[in-house]
């Protein structure tokens, strides 16, 4: 009876196959259904990991923000301004004076038609002028006392990356100025280029409306590209000495991921900068530091650093 029972047991098809181990024992092999289940589990876990990482690279370095954050950045920037009024107004006044000198110079050498493109182009390159304000806010956020060295030499913390970003922004500005001059020459080939004639032709003629439409469209495209590149990149470069390409990519994907809030922030930047320009550049002494400090707080809110040691003093100052 025992032998027959043993034979019956061996003849029965079991769901679990038996395989010899190296040590002489037996081990069970998973059947096809079990293998398929394991593969499905691994696939689900892989999809979850991909979803957490995000579609774009560096997504793990980017925080989600709301429409209330840009206003909070302005408030934080104003607090930094009030804590360092002398440094802020002095540095802002330098750029206000440079803008006034450039404008008067263009007028004196009969290049009046370049004044408006230059004023609009200033918005494209303004982030590079704000590196000193980033340095001040960086010191204040660490509970340290900022000084003149932070204002003028912050860019030296990451010289190559900052200069690379600056050259890119200057390139955008030059493209804009040349394009605006070309569009004006095409639409008004026989018009004298005085301030009065430019204003009359652009505002009260069909050619002027075409000029404004085409010029505004091209300028908007360049401004969008410049904002994508510089929204939080320069701050990242001088804070943790991020390399040029990663800093640019993080900035681009941060704007794309938080499109509505960053669009509001871009509009606020344009409004405050324009307010400084239309007051004969005098207002830039206040609006430029304010936007610079607020941009630093925008960076600290949007960009996340996995390593707690990041953000400490690096090379340079």
C-alpha positions as protocol buffer text, in pm:
chain_id: "A"
residue {
  index: 1
  type: UNK
  ca { x: 0 y: 0 z: 0 }
}
residue {
  index: 2
  type: UNK
  ca { x: 281 y: 239 z: 81 }
}
residue {
  index: 3
  type: UNK
  ca { x: 455 y: 164 z: -251 }
}
residue {
  index: 4
  type: UNK
  ca { x: 137 y: 218 z: -452 }
}
residue {
  index: 5
  type: UNK
  ca { x: 66 y: 541 z: -270 }
}
residue {
  index: 6
  type: UNK
  ca { x: 419 y: 659 z: -341 }
}
residue {
  index: 7
  type: UNK
  ca { x: 383 y: 572 z: -712 }
}
residue {
  index: 8
  type: UNK
  ca { x: 48 y: 749 z: -724 }
}
residue {
  index: 9
  type: UNK
  ca { x: 210 y: 1056 z: -571 }
}
residue {
  index: 10
  type: UNK
  ca { x: 492 y: 1058 z: -829 }
}
residue {
  index: 11
  type: UNK
  ca { x: 247 y: 1014 z: -1113 }
}
residue {
  index: 12
  type: UNK
  ca { x: 34 y: 1311 z: -1011 }
}
residue {
  index: 13
  type: UNK
  ca { x: 104 y: 1637 z: -1202 }
}
residue {
  index: 14
  type: UNK
  ca { x: 186 y: 1907 z: -956 }
}
residue {
  index: 15
  type: UNK
  ca { x: 180 y: 2281 z: -1019 }
}
residue {
  index: 16
  type: UNK
  ca { x: 520 y: 2310 z: -862 }
}
residue {
  index: 17
  type: UNK
  ca { x: 808 y: 2161 z: -1058 }
}
residue {
  index: 18
  type: UNK
  ca { x: 1103 y: 2017 z: -873 }
}
residue {
  index: 19
  type: UNK
  ca { x: 1461 y: 2099 z: -958 }
}
residue {
  index: 20
  type: UNK
  ca { x: 1783 y: 1985 z: -797 }
}
residue {
  index: 21
  type: UNK
  ca { x: 1997 y: 2235 z: -608 }
}
residue {
  index: 22
  type: UNK
  ca { x: 2373 y: 2245 z: -617 }
}
residue {
  index: 23
  type: UNK
  ca { x: 2383 y: 2103 z: -269 }
}
residue {
  index: 24
  type: UNK
  ca { x: 2175 y: 1805 z: -364 }
}
residue {
  index: 25
  type: UNK
  ca { x: 1841 y: 1940 z: -234 }
}
residue {
  index: 26
  type: UNK
  ca { x: 1526 y: 2028 z: -420 }
}
residue {
  index: 27
  type: UNK
  ca { x: 1390 y: 2371 z: -509 }
}
residue {
  index: 28
  type: UNK
  ca { x: 1059 y: 2477 z: -657 }
}
residue {
  index: 29
  type: UNK
  ca { x: 1050 y: 2671 z: -982 }
}
residue {
  index: 30
  type: UNK
  ca { x: 777 y: 2932 z: -1036 }
}
residue {
  index: 31
  type: UNK
  ca { x: 533 y: 2832 z: -1304 }
}
residue {
  index: 32
  type: UNK
  ca { x: 438 y: 3047 z: -1602 }
}
residue {
  index: 33
  type: UNK
  ca { x: 154 y: 3223 z: -1422 }
}
residue {
  index: 34
  type: UNK
  ca { x: 374 y: 3313 z: -1126 }
}
residue {
  index: 35
  type: UNK
  ca { x: 647 y: 3445 z: -1358 }
}
residue {
  index: 36
  type: UNK
  ca { x: 394 y: 3661 z: -1542 }
}
residue {
  index: 37
  type: UNK
  ca { x: 268 y: 3802 z: -1211 }
}
residue {
  index: 38
  type: UNK
  ca { x: 621 y: 3892 z: -1105 }
}
residue {
  index: 39
  type: UNK
  ca { x: 684 y: 4068 z: -1435 }
}
residue {
  index: 40
  type: UNK
  ca { x: 361 y: 4265 z: -1399 }
}
residue {
  index: 41
  type: UNK
  ca { x: 461 y: 4377 z: -1048 }
}
residue {
  index: 42
  type: UNK
  ca { x: 802 y: 4490 z: -1174 }
}
residue {
  index: 43
  type: UNK
  ca { x: 637 y: 4679 z: -1460 }
}
residue {
  index: 44
  type: UNK
  ca { x: 399 y: 4860 z: -1224 }
}
residue {
  index: 45
  type: UNK
  ca { x: 685 y: 4954 z: -992 }
}
residue {
  index: 46
  type: UNK
  ca { x: 886 y: 5082 z: -1290 }
}
residue {
  index: 47
  type: UNK
  ca { x: 592 y: 5294 z: -1407 }
}
residue {
  index: 48
  type: UNK
  ca { x: 548 y: 5438 z: -1059 }
}
residue {
  index: 49
  type: UNK
  ca { x: 919 y: 5524 z: -1042 }
}
residue {
  index: 50
  type: UNK
  ca { x: 902 y: 5692 z: -1382 }
}
residue {
  index: 51
  type: UNK
  ca { x: 596 y: 5891 z: -1278 }
}
residue {
  index: 52
  type: UNK
  ca { x: 772 y: 6007 z: -963 }
}
residue {
  index: 53
  type: UNK
  ca { x: 1080 y: 6110 z: -1162 }
}
residue {
  index: 54
  type: UNK
  ca { x: 871 y: 6303 z: -1414 }
}
residue {
  index: 55
  type: UNK
  ca { x: 872 y: 6325 z: -1789 }
}
residue {
  index: 56
  type: UNK
  ca { x: 1161 y: 6572 z: -1815 }
}
residue {
  index: 57
  type: UNK
  ca { x: 1511 y: 6544 z: -1673 }
}
residue {
  index: 58
  type: UNK
  ca { x: 1579 y: 6719 z: -1340 }
}
residue {
  index: 59
  type: UNK
  ca { x: 1209 y: 6698 z: -1248 }
}
residue {
  index: 60
  type: UNK
  ca { x: 1311 y: 6576 z: -903 }
}
residue {
  index: 61
  type: UNK
  ca { x: 1485 y: 6912 z: -856 }
}
residue {
  index: 62
  type: UNK
  ca { x: 1172 y: 7119 z: -927 }
}
residue {
  index: 63
  type: UNK
  ca { x: 894 y: 7207 z: -682 }
}
residue {
  index: 64
  type: UNK
  ca { x: 533 y: 7278 z: -768 }
}
residue {
  index: 65
  type: UNK
  ca { x: 423 y: 7636 z: -695 }
}
residue {
  index: 66
  type: UNK
  ca { x: 98 y: 7830 z: -697 }
}
residue {
  index: 67
  type: UNK
  ca { x: -21 y: 8166 z: -830 }
}
residue {
  index: 68
  type: UNK
  ca { x: 24 y: 8312 z: -481 }
}
residue {
  index: 69
  type: UNK
  ca { x: 400 y: 8252 z: -482 }
}
residue {
  index: 70
  type: UNK
  ca { x: 506 y: 8538 z: -718 }
}
residue {
  index: 71
  type: UNK
  ca { x: 342 y: 8788 z: -481 }
}
residue {
  index: 72
  type: UNK
  ca { x: 524 y: 8628 z: -189 }
}
residue {
  index: 73
  type: UNK
  ca { x: 852 y: 8665 z: -381 }
}
residue {
  index: 74
  type: UNK
  ca { x: 789 y: 9035 z: -427 }
}
residue {
  index: 75
  type: UNK
  ca { x: 718 y: 9075 z: -56 }
}
residue {
  index: 76
  type: UNK
  ca { x: 1037 y: 8888 z: 34 }
}
residue {
  index: 77
  type: UNK
  ca { x: 1233 y: 9096 z: -218 }
}
residue {
  index: 78
  type: UNK
  ca { x: 1099 y: 9418 z: -67 }
}
residue {
  index: 79
  type: UNK
  ca { x: 1209 y: 9302 z: 279 }
}
residue {
  index: 80
  type: UNK
  ca { x: 1560 y: 9241 z: 146 }
}
residue {
  index: 81
  type: UNK
  ca { x: 1554 y: 9586 z: -13 }
}
residue {
  index: 82
  type: UNK
  ca { x: 1461 y: 9750 z: 318 }
}
residue {
  index: 83
  type: UNK
  ca { x: 1739 y: 9560 z: 497 }
}
residue {
  index: 84
  type: UNK
  ca { x: 2004 y: 9687 z: 252 }
}
residue {
  index: 85
  type: UNK
  ca { x: 1873 y: 10019 z: 114 }
}
residue {
  index: 86
  type: UNK
  ca { x: 2212 y: 10179 z: 53 }
}
residue {
  index: 87
  type: UNK
  ca { x: 2360 y: 9887 z: -139 }
}
residue {
  index: 88
  type: UNK
  ca { x: 2036 y: 9835 z: -331 }
}
residue {
  index: 89
  type: UNK
  ca { x: 1979 y: 10193 z: -446 }
}
residue {
  index: 90
  type: UNK
  ca { x: 2348 y: 10250 z: -524 }
}
residue {
  index: 91
  type: UNK
  ca { x: 2375 y: 9944 z: -747 }
}
residue {
  index: 92
  type: UNK
  ca { x: 2038 y: 10010 z: -911 }
}
residue {
  index: 93
  type: UNK
  ca { x: 2137 y: 10372 z: -976 }
}
residue {
  index: 94
  type: UNK
  ca { x: 2449 y: 10256 z: -1161 }
}
residue {
  index: 95
  type: UNK
  ca { x: 2237 y: 10080 z: -1424 }
}
residue {
  index: 96
  type: UNK
  ca { x: 1989 y: 10365 z: -1434 }
}
residue {
  index: 97
  type: UNK
  ca { x: 2275 y: 10603 z: -1512 }
}
residue {
  index: 98
  type: UNK
  ca { x: 2417 y: 10369 z: -1778 }
}
residue {
  index: 99
  type: UNK
  ca { x: 2077 y: 10346 z: -1945 }
}
residue {
  index: 100
  type: UNK
  ca { x: 2043 y: 10723 z: -1952 }
}
residue {
  index: 101
  type: UNK
  ca { x: 2392 y: 10765 z: -2098 }
}
residue {
  index: 102
  type: UNK
  ca { x: 2324 y: 10510 z: -2373 }
}
residue {
  index: 103
  type: UNK
  ca { x: 1993 y: 10678 z: -2462 }
}
residue {
  index: 104
  type: UNK
  ca { x: 2144 y: 11026 z: -2483 }
}
residue {
  index: 105
  type: UNK
  ca { x: 2437 y: 10888 z: -2683 }
}
residue {
  index: 106
  type: UNK
  ca { x: 2209 y: 10725 z: -2940 }
}
residue {
  index: 107
  type: UNK
  ca { x: 2018 y: 11050 z: -2976 }
}
residue {
  index: 108
  type: UNK
  ca { x: 2334 y: 11255 z: -3028 }
}
residue {
  index: 109
  type: UNK
  ca { x: 2470 y: 11025 z: -3301 }
}
residue {
  index: 110
  type: UNK
  ca { x: 2135 y: 11018 z: -3488 }
}
residue {
  index: 111
  type: UNK
  ca { x: 2048 y: 10658 z: -3400 }
}
residue {
  index: 112
  type: UNK
  ca { x: 1719 y: 10756 z: -3242 }
}
residue {
  index: 113
  type: UNK
  ca { x: 1539 y: 10457 z: -3393 }
}
residue {
  index: 114
  type: UNK
  ca { x: 1749 y: 10228 z: -3171 }
}
residue {
  index: 115
  type: UNK
  ca { x: 1635 y: 10387 z: -2844 }
}
residue {
  index: 116
  type: UNK
  ca { x: 1309 y: 10192 z: -2813 }
}
residue {
  index: 117
  type: UNK
  ca { x: 1463 y: 9855 z: -2910 }
}
residue {
  index: 118
  type: UNK
  ca { x: 1743 y: 9917 z: -2661 }
}
residue {
  index: 119
  type: UNK
  ca { x: 1495 y: 9988 z: -2382 }
}
residue {
  index: 120
  type: UNK
  ca { x: 1300 y: 9673 z: -2464 }
}
residue {
  index: 121
  type: UNK
  ca { x: 1624 y: 9476 z: -2499 }
}
residue {
  index: 122
  type: UNK
  ca { x: 1725 y: 9576 z: -2149 }
}
residue {
  index: 123
  type: UNK
  ca { x: 1454 y: 9344 z: -2016 }
}
residue {
  index: 124
  type: UNK
  ca { x: 1625 y: 9054 z: -2195 }
}
residue {
  index: 125
  type: UNK
  ca { x: 1963 y: 9112 z: -2031 }
}
residue {
  index: 126
  type: UNK
  ca { x: 1844 y: 9237 z: -1692 }
}
residue {
  index: 127
  type: UNK
  ca { x: 1898 y: 8898 z: -1519 }
}
residue {
  index: 128
  type: UNK
  ca { x: 2273 y: 8921 z: -1573 }
}
residue {
  index: 129
  type: UNK
  ca { x: 2277 y: 9263 z: -1403 }
}
residue {
  index: 130
  type: UNK
  ca { x: 2097 y: 9116 z: -1102 }
}
residue {
  index: 131
  type: UNK
  ca { x: 2374 y: 8874 z: -999 }
}
residue {
  index: 132
  type: UNK
  ca { x: 2487 y: 9125 z: -736 }
}
residue {
  index: 133
  type: UNK
  ca { x: 2139 y: 9129 z: -585 }
}
residue {
  index: 134
  type: UNK
  ca { x: 2141 y: 8748 z: -583 }
}
residue {
  index: 135
  type: UNK
  ca { x: 2459 y: 8763 z: -379 }
}
residue {
  index: 136
  type: UNK
  ca { x: 2304 y: 9000 z: -125 }
}
residue {
  index: 137
  type: UNK
  ca { x: 1990 y: 8789 z: -83 }
}
residue {
  index: 138
  type: UNK
  ca { x: 2205 y: 8480 z: -53 }
}
residue {
  index: 139
  type: UNK
  ca { x: 2395 y: 8634 z: 240 }
}
residue {
  index: 140
  type: UNK
  ca { x: 2077 y: 8753 z: 406 }
}
residue {
  index: 141
  type: UNK
  ca { x: 1916 y: 8409 z: 377 }
}
residue {
  index: 142
  type: UNK
  ca { x: 2215 y: 8263 z: 562 }
}
residue {
  index: 143
  type: UNK
  ca { x: 2182 y: 8519 z: 841 }
}
residue {
  index: 144
  type: UNK
  ca { x: 2504 y: 8688 z: 731 }
}
residue {
  index: 145
  type: UNK
  ca { x: 2577 y: 9054 z: 666 }
}
residue {
  index: 146
  type: UNK
  ca { x: 2620 y: 9137 z: 295 }
}
residue {
  index: 147
  type: UNK
  ca { x: 2880 y: 9382 z: 174 }
}
residue {
  index: 148
  type: UNK
  ca { x: 3010 y: 9555 z: -134 }
}
residue {
  index: 149
  type: UNK
  ca { x: 3207 y: 9244 z: -230 }
}
residue {
  index: 150
  type: UNK
  ca { x: 2885 y: 9045 z: -264 }
}
residue {
  index: 151
  type: UNK
  ca { x: 2737 y: 9317 z: -481 }
}
residue {
  index: 152
  type: UNK
  ca { x: 3019 y: 9334 z: -735 }
}
residue {
  index: 153
  type: UNK
  ca { x: 3189 y: 8994 z: -722 }
}
residue {
  index: 154
  type: UNK
  ca { x: 2913 y: 8738 z: -682 }
}
residue {
  index: 155
  type: UNK
  ca { x: 2952 y: 8638 z: -1047 }
}
residue {
  index: 156
  type: UNK
  ca { x: 3302 y: 8508 z: -965 }
}
residue {
  index: 157
  type: UNK
  ca { x: 3155 y: 8219 z: -769 }
}
residue {
  index: 158
  type: UNK
  ca { x: 3091 y: 8047 z: -1104 }
}
residue {
  index: 159
  type: UNK
  ca { x: 3267 y: 8260 z: -1363 }
}
residue {
  index: 160
  type: UNK
  ca { x: 3241 y: 8041 z: -1673 }
}
residue {
  index: 161
  type: UNK
  ca { x: 2874 y: 7952 z: -1628 }
}
residue {
  index: 162
  type: UNK
  ca { x: 2766 y: 8309 z: -1546 }
}
residue {
  index: 163
  type: UNK
  ca { x: 2960 y: 8455 z: -1840 }
}
residue {
  index: 164
  type: UNK
  ca { x: 2812 y: 8190 z: -2069 }
}
residue {
  index: 165
  type: UNK
  ca { x: 2459 y: 8281 z: -1959 }
}
residue {
  index: 166
  type: UNK
  ca { x: 2539 y: 8651 z: -1997 }
}
residue {
  index: 167
  type: UNK
  ca { x: 2666 y: 8602 z: -2352 }
}
residue {
  index: 168
  type: UNK
  ca { x: 2350 y: 8408 z: -2440 }
}
residue {
  index: 169
  type: UNK
  ca { x: 2128 y: 8691 z: -2312 }
}
residue {
  index: 170
  type: UNK
  ca { x: 2334 y: 8956 z: -2492 }
}
residue {
  index: 171
  type: UNK
  ca { x: 2300 y: 8748 z: -2809 }
}
residue {
  index: 172
  type: UNK
  ca { x: 1920 y: 8756 z: -2772 }
}
residue {
  index: 173
  type: UNK
  ca { x: 1929 y: 9133 z: -2723 }
}
residue {
  index: 174
  type: UNK
  ca { x: 2145 y: 9187 z: -3033 }
}
residue {
  index: 175
  type: UNK
  ca { x: 1912 y: 8973 z: -3242 }
}
residue {
  index: 176
  type: UNK
  ca { x: 1619 y: 9178 z: -3117 }
}
residue {
  index: 177
  type: UNK
  ca { x: 1783 y: 9516 z: -3189 }
}
residue {
  index: 178
  type: UNK
  ca { x: 1892 y: 9418 z: -3541 }
}
residue {
  index: 179
  type: UNK
  ca { x: 1551 y: 9266 z: -3616 }
}
residue {
  index: 180
  type: UNK
  ca { x: 1365 y: 9574 z: -3493 }
}
residue {
  index: 181
  type: UNK
  ca { x: 1585 y: 9804 z: -3701 }
}
residue {
  index: 182
  type: UNK
  ca { x: 1535 y: 9584 z: -4010 }
}
residue {
  index: 183
  type: UNK
  ca { x: 1156 y: 9573 z: -3969 }
}
residue {
  index: 184
  type: UNK
  ca { x: 1144 y: 9950 z: -3931 }
}
residue {
  index: 185
  type: UNK
  ca { x: 1360 y: 10004 z: -4241 }
}
residue {
  index: 186
  type: UNK
  ca { x: 1137 y: 9773 z: -4446 }
}
residue {
  index: 187
  type: UNK
  ca { x: 815 y: 9945 z: -4340 }
}
residue {
  index: 188
  type: UNK
  ca { x: 947 y: 10304 z: -4349 }
}
residue {
  index: 189
  type: UNK
  ca { x: 1228 y: 10317 z: -4609 }
}
residue {
  index: 190
  type: UNK
  ca { x: 1189 y: 10690 z: -4682 }
}
residue {
  index: 191
  type: UNK
  ca { x: 1104 y: 10826 z: -4338 }
}
residue {
  index: 192
  type: UNK
  ca { x: 1334 y: 11045 z: -4131 }
}
residue {
  index: 193
  type: UNK
  ca { x: 1429 y: 10881 z: -3805 }
}
residue {
  index: 194
  type: UNK
  ca { x: 1343 y: 11149 z: -3551 }
}
residue {
  index: 195
  type: UNK
  ca { x: 1156 y: 11075 z: -3231 }
}
residue {
  index: 196
  type: UNK
  ca { x: 849 y: 11264 z: -3353 }
}
residue {
  index: 197
  type: UNK
  ca { x: 843 y: 11091 z: -3692 }
}
residue {
  index: 198
  type: UNK
  ca { x: 892 y: 10748 z: -3536 }
}
residue {
  index: 199
  type: UNK
  ca { x: 605 y: 10803 z: -3295 }
}
residue {
  index: 200
  type: UNK
  ca { x: 371 y: 10937 z: -3565 }
}
residue {
  index: 201
  type: UNK
  ca { x: 454 y: 10666 z: -3818 }
}
residue {
  index: 202
  type: UNK
  ca { x: 427 y: 10372 z: -3582 }
}
residue {
  index: 203
  type: UNK
  ca { x: 107 y: 10480 z: -3408 }
}
residue {
  index: 204
  type: UNK
  ca { x: -100 y: 10644 z: -3681 }
}
residue {
  index: 205
  type: UNK
  ca { x: -28 y: 10458 z: -4007 }
}
residue {
  index: 206
  type: UNK
  ca { x: -109 y: 10114 z: -4145 }
}
residue {
  index: 207
  type: UNK
  ca { x: 259 y: 10045 z: -4193 }
}
residue {
  index: 208
  type: UNK
  ca { x: 313 y: 10140 z: -3832 }
}
residue {
  index: 209
  type: UNK
  ca { x: 53 y: 9891 z: -3713 }
}
residue {
  index: 210
  type: UNK
  ca { x: 221 y: 9619 z: -3922 }
}
residue {
  index: 211
  type: UNK
  ca { x: 556 y: 9719 z: -3774 }
}
residue {
  index: 212
  type: UNK
  ca { x: 420 y: 9702 z: -3420 }
}
residue {
  index: 213
  type: UNK
  ca { x: 250 y: 9366 z: -3479 }
}
residue {
  index: 214
  type: UNK
  ca { x: 549 y: 9194 z: -3639 }
}
residue {
  index: 215
  type: UNK
  ca { x: 799 y: 9352 z: -3403 }
}
residue {
  index: 216
  type: UNK
  ca { x: 595 y: 9267 z: -3095 }
}
residue {
  index: 217
  type: UNK
  ca { x: 556 y: 8906 z: -3208 }
}
residue {
  index: 218
  type: UNK
  ca { x: 928 y: 8858 z: -3268 }
}
residue {
  index: 219
  type: UNK
  ca { x: 1013 y: 9038 z: -2946 }
}
residue {
  index: 220
  type: UNK
  ca { x: 770 y: 8821 z: -2751 }
}
residue {
  index: 221
  type: UNK
  ca { x: 928 y: 8503 z: -2890 }
}
residue {
  index: 222
  type: UNK
  ca { x: 1278 y: 8620 z: -2793 }
}
residue {
  index: 223
  type: UNK
  ca { x: 1153 y: 8730 z: -2451 }
}
residue {
  index: 224
  type: UNK
  ca { x: 995 y: 8389 z: -2388 }
}
residue {
  index: 225
  type: UNK
  ca { x: 1317 y: 8210 z: -2482 }
}
residue {
  index: 226
  type: UNK
  ca { x: 1523 y: 8444 z: -2263 }
}
residue {
  index: 227
  type: UNK
  ca { x: 1287 y: 8391 z: -1970 }
}
residue {
  index: 228
  type: UNK
  ca { x: 1298 y: 8013 z: -2008 }
}
residue {
  index: 229
  type: UNK
  ca { x: 1676 y: 8024 z: -2003 }
}
residue {
  index: 230
  type: UNK
  ca { x: 1722 y: 8274 z: -1719 }
}
residue {
  index: 231
  type: UNK
  ca { x: 1422 y: 8233 z: -1485 }
}
residue {
  index: 232
  type: UNK
  ca { x: 1621 y: 8051 z: -1215 }
}
residue {
  index: 233
  type: UNK
  ca { x: 1948 y: 7956 z: -1389 }
}
residue {
  index: 234
  type: UNK
  ca { x: 2179 y: 8240 z: -1282 }
}
residue {
  index: 235
  type: UNK
  ca { x: 2065 y: 8212 z: -922 }
}
residue {
  index: 236
  type: UNK
  ca { x: 2144 y: 7841 z: -936 }
}
residue {
  index: 237
  type: UNK
  ca { x: 2488 y: 7911 z: -1082 }
}
residue {
  index: 238
  type: UNK
  ca { x: 2592 y: 8152 z: -807 }
}
residue {
  index: 239
  type: UNK
  ca { x: 2430 y: 7954 z: -525 }
}
residue {
  index: 240
  type: UNK
  ca { x: 2554 y: 7597 z: -569 }
}
residue {
  index: 241
  type: UNK
  ca { x: 2790 y: 7671 z: -862 }
}
residue {
  index: 242
  type: UNK
  ca { x: 2572 y: 7462 z: -1094 }
}
residue {
  index: 243
  type: UNK
  ca { x: 2719 y: 7397 z: -1439 }
}
residue {
  index: 244
  type: UNK
  ca { x: 2586 y: 7593 z: -1736 }
}
residue {
  index: 245
  type: UNK
  ca { x: 2381 y: 7322 z: -1911 }
}
residue {
  index: 246
  type: UNK
  ca { x: 2212 y: 7169 z: -1601 }
}
residue {
  index: 247
  type: UNK
  ca { x: 2123 y: 7516 z: -1471 }
}
residue {
  index: 248
  type: UNK
  ca { x: 1967 y: 7612 z: -1805 }
}
residue {
  index: 249
  type: UNK
  ca { x: 1771 y: 7286 z: -1830 }
}
residue {
  index: 250
  type: UNK
  ca { x: 1641 y: 7316 z: -1473 }
}
residue {
  index: 251
  type: UNK
  ca { x: 1525 y: 7671 z: -1550 }
}
residue {
  index: 252
  type: UNK
  ca { x: 1347 y: 7566 z: -1870 }
}
residue {
  index: 253
  type: UNK
  ca { x: 1168 y: 7271 z: -1713 }
}
residue {
  index: 254
  type: UNK
  ca { x: 1079 y: 7472 z: -1402 }
}
residue {
  index: 255
  type: UNK
  ca { x: 895 y: 7726 z: -1619 }
}
residue {
  index: 256
  type: UNK
  ca { x: 720 y: 7452 z: -1820 }
}
residue {
  index: 257
  type: UNK
  ca { x: 614 y: 7260 z: -1510 }
}
residue {
  index: 258
  type: UNK
  ca { x: 479 y: 7570 z: -1332 }
}
residue {
  index: 259
  type: UNK
  ca { x: 361 y: 7752 z: -1643 }
}
residue {
  index: 260
  type: UNK
  ca { x: 77 y: 7962 z: -1497 }
}
residue {
  index: 261
  type: UNK
  ca { x: 267 y: 8084 z: -1192 }
}
residue {
  index: 262
  type: UNK
  ca { x: 584 y: 8154 z: -1391 }
}
residue {
  index: 263
  type: UNK
  ca { x: 382 y: 8337 z: -1657 }
}
residue {
  index: 264
  type: UNK
  ca { x: 245 y: 8564 z: -1384 }
}
residue {
  index: 265
  type: UNK
  ca { x: 599 y: 8614 z: -1258 }
}
residue {
  index: 266
  type: UNK
  ca { x: 721 y: 8707 z: -1609 }
}
residue {
  index: 267
  type: UNK
  ca { x: 441 y: 8962 z: -1643 }
}
residue {
  index: 268
  type: UNK
  ca { x: 531 y: 9117 z: -1307 }
}
residue {
  index: 269
  type: UNK
  ca { x: 896 y: 9141 z: -1411 }
}
residue {
  index: 270
  type: UNK
  ca { x: 803 y: 9320 z: -1733 }
}
residue {
  index: 271
  type: UNK
  ca { x: 568 y: 9559 z: -1552 }
}
residue {
  index: 272
  type: UNK
  ca { x: 816 y: 9658 z: -1281 }
}
residue {
  index: 273
  type: UNK
  ca { x: 1107 y: 9689 z: -1525 }
}
residue {
  index: 274
  type: UNK
  ca { x: 898 y: 9896 z: -1767 }
}
residue {
  index: 275
  type: UNK
  ca { x: 793 y: 10122 z: -1480 }
}
residue {
  index: 276
  type: UNK
  ca { x: 1160 y: 10185 z: -1409 }
}
residue {
  index: 277
  type: UNK
  ca { x: 1240 y: 10254 z: -1775 }
}
residue {
  index: 278
  type: UNK
  ca { x: 957 y: 10499 z: -1848 }
}
residue {
  index: 279
  type: UNK
  ca { x: 1057 y: 10719 z: -1554 }
}
residue {
  index: 280
  type: UNK
  ca { x: 1372 y: 10819 z: -1744 }
}
residue {
  index: 281
  type: UNK
  ca { x: 1547 y: 10518 z: -1587 }
}
residue {
  index: 282
  type: UNK
  ca { x: 1528 y: 10675 z: -1240 }
}
residue {
  index: 283
  type: UNK
  ca { x: 1280 y: 10414 z: -1120 }
}
residue {
  index: 284
  type: UNK
  ca { x: 1530 y: 10137 z: -1200 }
}
residue {
  index: 285
  type: UNK
  ca { x: 1717 y: 10233 z: -883 }
}
residue {
  index: 286
  type: UNK
  ca { x: 1426 y: 10075 z: -694 }
}
residue {
  index: 287
  type: UNK
  ca { x: 1257 y: 9831 z: -932 }
}
residue {
  index: 288
  type: UNK
  ca { x: 1576 y: 9654 z: -1046 }
}
residue {
  index: 289
  type: UNK
  ca { x: 1689 y: 9563 z: -690 }
}
residue {
  index: 290
  type: UNK
  ca { x: 1333 y: 9462 z: -603 }
}
residue {
  index: 291
  type: UNK
  ca { x: 1307 y: 9224 z: -900 }
}
residue {
  index: 292
  type: UNK
  ca { x: 1659 y: 9093 z: -835 }
}
residue {
  index: 293
  type: UNK
  ca { x: 1586 y: 9006 z: -473 }
}
residue {
  index: 294
  type: UNK
  ca { x: 1245 y: 8860 z: -560 }
}
residue {
  index: 295
  type: UNK
  ca { x: 1405 y: 8647 z: -832 }
}
residue {
  index: 296
  type: UNK
  ca { x: 1637 y: 8497 z: -573 }
}
residue {
  index: 297
  type: UNK
  ca { x: 1342 y: 8395 z: -358 }
}
residue {
  index: 298
  type: UNK
  ca { x: 1171 y: 8257 z: -669 }
}
residue {
  index: 299
  type: UNK
  ca { x: 1471 y: 8033 z: -725 }
}
residue {
  index: 300
  type: UNK
  ca { x: 1478 y: 7913 z: -363 }
}
residue {
  index: 301
  type: UNK
  ca { x: 1108 y: 7826 z: -385 }
}
residue {
  index: 302
  type: UNK
  ca { x: 1116 y: 7653 z: -723 }
}
residue {
  index: 303
  type: UNK
  ca { x: 1446 y: 7463 z: -719 }
}
residue {
  index: 304
  type: UNK
  ca { x: 1499 y: 7180 z: -472 }
}
residue {
  index: 305
  type: UNK
  ca { x: 1839 y: 7042 z: -374 }
}
residue {
  index: 306
  type: UNK
  ca { x: 1856 y: 6678 z: -266 }
}
residue {
  index: 307
  type: UNK
  ca { x: 2191 y: 6721 z: -93 }
}
residue {
  index: 308
  type: UNK
  ca { x: 2158 y: 6931 z: 228 }
}
residue {
  index: 309
  type: UNK
  ca { x: 2515 y: 7047 z: 185 }
}
residue {
  index: 310
  type: UNK
  ca { x: 2429 y: 7219 z: -143 }
}
residue {
  index: 311
  type: UNK
  ca { x: 2399 y: 7593 z: -126 }
}
residue {
  index: 312
  type: UNK
  ca { x: 2703 y: 7640 z: 98 }
}
residue {
  index: 313
  type: UNK
  ca { x: 2995 y: 7851 z: -2 }
}
residue {
  index: 314
  type: UNK
  ca { x: 3168 y: 7724 z: -310 }
}
residue {
  index: 315
  type: UNK
  ca { x: 3444 y: 7873 z: -515 }
}
residue {
  index: 316
  type: UNK
  ca { x: 3503 y: 8247 z: -536 }
}
residue {
  index: 317
  type: UNK
  ca { x: 3358 y: 8471 z: -267 }
}
